[in-house]
Amino acid sequence: MALFHVARYAGPEAAGAGAEADGRARALLERLQCRARERQQQKQPQQQEAARTSGAAGRRRRRPRRPRRREGGGAPGSPHAPRGKRRKADGEDESAGSSEGAPGESGADAEGAGPPEDPGGRPPGEAPGTPARALLLGGCGRSRAPKVQPFLPSWLAEPSCVGKSVTEDLVPVEDIPEVHPDMQKKLRAHGISFYFPVQAAVIPALLESTADGFLVARGGYQPSDLCVSAPTGSGKTLAFVIPVVQALLHRAVCQVRALVVLPTKELAQQVSKVFNIYTDATPLRVALITGQKSLIKEQESLVQKTADGFRCLADVVVATPGRLVDHIDQTPGFSLQHLRFLVIDEADRMIDSMHQSWLPRVVEAAFPSDGAKDPFALLQRRQPRATTAASISCPQMPLQKLLFSATLTQNPEKLQQLGLYRPRLFSTGLTYRGPRDTDEDGDSGGKYTFPAGLSHHYVPCSLRTKPLAILHLILEKNFSRVLCFTNSRENSHRLFLLVQAFGGVTVAEFSSRCGPGQRKAVLKQFEQGKIQLLISTDATARGIDVQGVQLVVNYDAPQYLRTYVHR
Ligand SMILES: Nc1ncnc2c1ncn2[C@@H]1O[C@H](COP(=O)(O)OP(=O)(O)OP(=O)(O)O)[C@@H](O)[C@H]1O
């Protein structure tokens, strides 16, 4: 029988409880030592003979042999055991553990030749009750665990690939007949005659799921949720604005049918602007709820109190997560029970903010609990489940989730939090290539793509000359619109003061030091070309679309590859 000693929780109780086992172990030890001494005596004459005949090698052998095990009280394989010997010691223990019939065979030499031991046969420093030769169980080994290769679900591993270039493979607007002629006209009126590749792939896919109207999905089936991973500037916003507006164009009653959630006020404002352009001259209304206005003002844009209850005033709501939850909690009559599209833009960052529990709140508000259901309602609302004949017998109003990001995580655990239904991924990036360039999510390089035409340069310089390098780029190289990123608002402010003191450059800072109004004004001036150098924290790194930026400077290197891509 093998002796086991689990190296965990070895406390006084263990010693007390193992009194009986201790007795047996001691008897065994004594037997072992006895045999070891006999063997030692047998070997001694042979060793003396060998020592006489060999030279330097013999000298080494004559040195007192170091105890092979438990120096300084460390058990073999334990962190206290000598480093180079640990693996060997483990191996010895394993063999001892498995050779029940000959306990003394493998370890007797060492026992006999070791330093003086106490009368109980224990090596010095070893706790009473610890069996002498025991197989150690529990995380003592230092061997590196083999790296587990990620196994991605097929929808993540095999995305529909789309081009990332905004100059090649463009599709003429008229080539996608699913888009309503009025929408096409509007697109042209805004200078868009060609769809970018991402739009050409995503718009028809989304419109297909609303081909039978937005209230009931095709054939009564729940439509797939869509995920889009494409570089910044690839036209993701229009990829969801056009199909959502077109799907809702002929709605009869105003209800919140589309909800777009974004991580920052600036992004939300930008997206609501695009919705306003494409809902202009339609009955559809767009509300922006980001906390820039007072809660009451925002409530007035969402619902109106009438004699028999409340009237909804918005078809499309563009929101930041915190403020959205405020309205779910505090705005009477604000209902998401008719929600058809939930758009999660900058999805990876929104997933990071899941701890705010905004998504469960939205889902809860969108799917009334069983008690609140009206059994006579024409359309039912139920969270998607397995599709059966019974499940599609009653028409369901689906809630379709649409995720957009420049750096969509490939971490299935994170994506699972979104509760996606049969998701479909459109991606401009490569599929998983191997464990390189791991970032904070465990995401790997190779899947992020940069906008076509972007070139990267590296300027080696000391910390002291960094500000001069920036000034050189503007004053000597004549870059007129430069976006410069730092890693903290303090760094932004310091650089801002320095450049301002130097003079000759119109400079502004953009960080949480500035209020929302100031930030808005600064962005506007930068867009208009009134500011040459905008020094910013990562507040502008995501999705802020400023035309005509000539140069993006990573003044402080970003911590993660993902941040670099967004900048
Ligand atoms: N088909 C098109 N033709 C011409 N310009 C377009 C087209 N689609 C979008 N644009 C313009 O390209 C710019 C970038 O588009 P958009 O903001 O939608 O990119 P994005 O992929 O959402 O980027 P981000 O991830 O930074 O939000 C915008 O100014 C938009 O007006």
The ligand as a Gaussian input file, in Angstrom:
#p B3LYP/6-31G(d) Opt

LIG

0 1
 N      -20.344000      54.630000     -47.407000
 C      -19.705000      55.698000     -46.999000
 N      -19.188000      56.569000     -47.876000
 C      -18.530000      57.651000     -47.457000
 N      -18.332000      57.971000     -46.177000
 C      -18.825000      57.144000     -45.253000
 C      -19.544000      55.967000     -45.599000
 N      -19.895000      55.353000     -44.476000
 C      -19.438000      56.088000     -43.456000
 N      -18.795000      57.162000     -43.916000
 C      -18.095000      58.160000     -43.106000
 O      -16.936000      57.548000     -42.562000
 C      -16.679000      58.058000     -41.270000
 C      -16.477000      56.923000     -40.296000
 O      -17.660000      56.227000     -40.169000
 P      -18.138000      55.633000     -38.763000
 O      -18.037000      56.644000     -37.693000
 O      -19.447000      54.991000     -38.983000
 O      -17.016000      54.547000     -38.543000
 P      -16.993000      53.475000     -37.403000
 O      -16.615000      52.198000     -38.009000
 O      -18.255000      53.527000     -36.622000
 O      -15.784000      53.991000     -36.551000
 P      -15.635000      53.953000     -34.971000
 O      -15.302000      52.553000     -34.572000
 O      -14.502000      54.887000     -34.775000
 O      -16.936000      54.440000     -34.410000
 C      -17.847000      58.953000     -40.921000
 O      -17.463000      60.285000     -41.092000
 C      -18.921000      58.606000     -41.925000
 O      -19.721000      59.699000     -42.261000

